[in-house]
């Protein structure tokens, strides 16, 4: 392959924020330290103390794609992202038990969600998790029109764009601040290690110790 990745390099794809922060102890358990902070560095390719391991910083939703096509050998991605991606071409050996949250349905306080569902109303639902939302409501027999958004999900019910949202919830403080309430729990979400299937074969001797270190560290959490 041309570009950054070659037989002597291991490339790890991470997104900035909580996943990056929660992955650092797992990397350190494998003897790897990232030498620059993505929050203060403008670099998108970060060196580590191992000259043959580098970290690329990508959007969370792009991590599975970089790994699938071999631009990264392995990465860390949330279950929510993997469900939307489909997981094609990815080996998913470990639930790392990091960046935990939940996916929920939320509505504006005062909206009678149960009554609307019971009466068979067709609901407008805003979300960036279109695949997961579609499957959830189909399984319940609820008719929905899905509206894809990329951010500020909480705004949609407040301005009449949607009746409900499907989004990730951690503490619930953002919902409360915007007069929204959770009405349905869809699933628990955490982040998984994903590995390119070809890299697992060609670079197994180098990848396997890191995978095992990640597994030990995640199980001790």
N, C-alpha and C positions, 0 to 999 in steps of 0.2 A: 504494500500500500504506500502511495506517496503521502507526503505531509508529515505531521508530527509523529504519528504512531509507526513503530517498526518493531522488529523482533526483539530488540534489546530494551525497549521502553515499555513500561506499564502506564497507562493513562486512566485516571479516575475522574469521572464526571460527577460534579456536585453543583447544587444550587446554593446561592447565598442565603443567609438567614439561619433559621432554626435547624434545618437539615445539616448545613455545614457545621454549625456549632456542636450539634449532637454527634456528628461523625468523628470529630477530632479525637475524643478519648478512644474510640475504636481503632483509629489509625495508630495512635500512640501505643496501643496494646500490640500492634504489629511492628512496632519499632520505627514508625514513620511519622515525621513531624513536618507540617506545612510551614514554609519559612516566611510567607507573607500573608497578611490579612486581606481578604477580598473586599472588606468594607473600607479599607484605606488605600489599597493599591488599585491602580487602573488596569493592571494586567489581567488578562483572561486565562493565562497559562501560568500557574504558580509552581515554583520549584519546591522540592522537599529535601530533607537531609539525605535521601537516597537519590543519587544522580540519575537513576534509571526509573524513578517514579515521579510523575508529575500530575498535577490536578488541573483540570479545565473547569472554568466557571461558566455554567450555562443556565438558561431559564429552566425552572423545575419541570415544566411540561415537555422540555426537549431532551431531558436526560435519557429516557428510553430510546429515543431515535438515535442519539450519538452512539449509544452502546449497541443497538441493533445493527447499525451499518459499519461498526468496527472503528469509528473515529475515536471511541474510548473502549478500553478493554472491560471496564466495570464501572458501576455507578451506584448511587443511592437515590431511590425514588419512592415517593409516597404511594400507598396502595390506591389512592384516588387517581393519581396520574397513570398508574399501570392499568387500571380498569378502563380508562378512557383510551389509552394507547392500544390495548389488546394483548400486549406482551409477546408479540411475534418475534421470534429469533432471540429470545432472552431466556437465560437460565436464571431462576430465582431461588437460590439455595437457602436464604435466611431471612426471616422476619427479625429485623434488628431491634425491635421494641423501642424505637426512638421517634421523636416528633409526633407523639401520640395525640390524637384528637378524635372527633366523631363527625360523621356526615349526617346532617339533619334537615328536616323540612321546618321552615320558620315562616310565620305570617305576622302581619301587623296586629298589635294587641287590639282586641275587640272584634277581629274577624273570626266568625264561627266556622272553623275549618271542618270540624266533624259534621256539622249540619250540611255544609256544601258538598262534602264527599258522600254523605248518606243520601242526599237528594239527587246525586248523579250530575251535579253541575260540571261543566267543562272549565277546568282551572287553567289560568295562565301562570306558568312557573318559570322564573328566571334562574339560570344556573350556567356555570361553565362546565358542569359535569353532565353533559347531555345524555351520554350513553347510560350512565348509572341511574340518572333520574328516570329515563324512559323505561328501563327495566323495572325499577321500583314501582312506578305507578301502573305499569302494565300488569304486574303480578297482583296488584290490589284491585284491578279492574277500574281504575280511575282514569277518566278522560282528561288529557292535558294538552295544552299547546306550550311547547318548550321555547323559551326565548334565550338564546345564547348571549351571555355577557362575559367580559373578561376581568371585571373588577367592580368594586363598590356594589356588590350584590344587594346590600341592605337598603340601598336607595330605591330599588325597583318597586316594592310595595308602597313606599311612602309617596311616590309621585303617580301611582296608578298604572305603572307599566305592567305589573304582575299582581296576582293574588297571593303568591307564595314564592319562596326561594328554596333552592337546595344548595347548601353550602357547608363548608367545614366550620366546626365550632370547637373552640378550645375551652375558654373560661365562660363564654357567653356574655362577656361584658360589652362587646361591640353591638350585639343584638339588643341588649337592655338599653344601651345609650341611644339607640335609634327606635325605641318603642316596639321592638319585635320580640316574639316569643317562640320558642321551640314547640312544635306540635307533634313531631314524629321523629323517631330515631331510625336511621337507615342502616348504618354500620359503624363499627369502630375502625379507625384508620391509624396505621403506623407505617414506617418506612422500611423498605426491603433492599437488600443487596441484589443487584442485577448484574449478570455477567454475559459478555458476548460469547456465543457458543463456540465459535471458531477459536477465539482466544483461550477458552478453557482447555481446548485440545492442544493448541500450539504453544501455549505459555503456562501449562499446568504446573510445572515445577516452581514457577515464580508466583503464580496466583494462589495455589492451594494453601501455602502457609498463611497468607493474608486472610483468605476466607476463613480458615480455622481460627485465627486470632480474633477476627470479627465475631465469630460464633461464640467463642468462649467469653469475650467481653460483653456481648449482648445478653448472654444467659445469666451473667452475674449482676445485671442491672436490677 
